Amino acid sequence: MSRHFFPRSAPSPSSFVRVNGKIRAREVRVIGIDGKQLGVLPLADAINIARSLGADLVEIAATATPPVCRIVDFGKYRYEQSKKEKESKKHQSASTVKEIQLSPRIDPHDLMVKTHHAINFLCEDMKVKVALKFRGREMAHTEFGFQVVKKFIEEIAPYGHPDFQPKLTGRNIAVMISPLPRNKRAKNPRQAENPDAPQPQDNSQPHHDRAPKGEPKPHAAEPKADGFGNNPFDKLEVK
């Protein structure tokens, strides 16, 4: 028993267009090569007119009664259709929303990593939804959550702008960020870097600073108390 196999990728709409003798209707409404309507004509007469002009008869509205056909160069018609499809796909990415989740006790390094993720999304013309959730007694100090969101928005300001001010809904602070226009948006930092060059690690140390074998390693310097390094929720119990 044979089975029908369907293609993995959906074909473009231009592949279903009927041309010349593939049109099934007996009569068609014809639009001339100059864009003017020629009225309802028998299919054979419409095809002859198109051939006399060195063009094709292309069905553009199959569901109409009678079907609407246009006299045009089919190769040029397919090129115009593919160009429109590419333009529509570019606008589809603008409707894509990526979510970034934060917390009032987020580590500065984690905040930097999530900021870089948001910048990459905005540079690809995607929207970013920022969500910060409070847990347990963190609701008693919502101002710390707003400070985290405000700092996040300031970091990505060259790439996107908030659609509205951050607002508290229940236990969550939410804000939607839209990408800036390309002519006003800063360049993506990753694209500015050389892709062939190795990426430096934040926790790496120079070779000459490493302790030789058999000797104790030097203690790391205490982090400075700036930004959100001092966690205001260290002594709070989370239910």
C-alpha positions, 0 to 999 in steps of 0.5 A, spaced: 500 500 500 503 506 497 503 512 502 503 519 500 509 523 503 508 531 504 514 536 503 517 538 509 517 545 507 511 549 505 511 551 498 510 558 496 504 561 494 507 562 487 507 555 485 500 554 485 499 559 480 496 557 474 498 560 467 496 559 460 493 553 458 493 550 465 487 555 467 481 551 468 475 556 467 472 557 460 471 565 461 476 569 465 476 577 466 483 579 463 487 585 466 492 588 460 499 588 461 498 596 462 494 595 468 487 596 464 481 591 464 480 588 458 473 585 460 471 578 460 473 574 454 474 566 453 480 563 455 483 561 448 482 569 446 485 571 452 491 566 451 492 569 444 492 576 446 497 574 451 502 571 446 501 576 441 504 581 446 510 576 448 507 575 455 503 570 459 496 569 462 497 569 469 491 567 474 491 572 480 484 571 483 482 563 482 476 564 487 473 570 483 467 569 478 469 569 473 477 568 475 481 574 474 487 573 470 493 578 468 497 579 462 504 579 464 511 576 464 511 570 468 518 570 470 517 577 472 511 576 476 514 570 480 520 575 482 515 580 484 512 575 488 518 572 492 520 579 493 514 580 497 514 574 501 521 576 503 519 583 505 513 579 509 518 575 513 522 581 515 516 584 519 514 577 522 520 577 526 518 584 529 512 580 532 516 575 535 517 576 543 522 573 547 522 573 555 527 575 560 526 573 567 529 577 573 529 576 580 530 582 585 536 578 588 539 577 581 547 576 581 550 582 577 554 577 573 547 574 571 544 580 570 549 582 565 548 575 561 541 576 561 542 583 558 547 581 553 541 576 551 536 581 550 541 586 546 541 580 541 534 579 541 533 586 540 538 587 534 534 581 531 528 585 531 525 581 536 521 584 542 523 583 549 518 581 555 522 583 562 518 579 568 521 580 575 517 575 580 517 576 588 517 570 592 515 570 600 517 576 604 521 580 598 514 583 597 515 587 603 521 591 599 518 591 591 523 598 590 529 593 590 525 589 584 524 596 580 531 598 581 533 592 578 528 593 572 530 600 571 538 598 571 536 593 566 532 598 561 538 603 562 543 598 559 539 596 553 537 603 552 541 604 545 538 598 542 530 598 545 525 602 549 520 600 553 513 600 551 510 602 557 513 604 564 514 598 569 508 596 573 507 591 578 501 586 577 500 581 583 507 579 585 510 580 578 513 587 575 513 586 567 515 591 561 515 590 554 521 593 550 521 594 543 527 594 538 529 601 536 529 603 528 536 600 525 538 607 523 538 609 530 540 603 534 547 601 536 551 596 533 550 589 536 557 588 540 558 581 538 558 583 530 563 588 532 568 583 535 572 578 530 568 571 530 575 568 529 578 571 535 578 567 542 573 570 546 576 572 553 573 569 559 571 573 565 574 568 571 580 567 567 587 569 570 593 572 567 599 566 567 604 570 571 599 571 576 597 564 577 601 560 583 606 555 582 605 548 584 605 546 591 604 554 594 597 556 596 593 560 591 592 567 593 585 569 596 580 573 591 579 580 592 573 581 596 567 584 591 566 592 591 559 593 594 556 597 588 550 596 584 546 590 587 553 586 590 550 587 597 543 583 597 538 586 601 534 579 601 540 575 604 537 575 611 530 574 609 526 567 609 523 565 603 517 561 604 
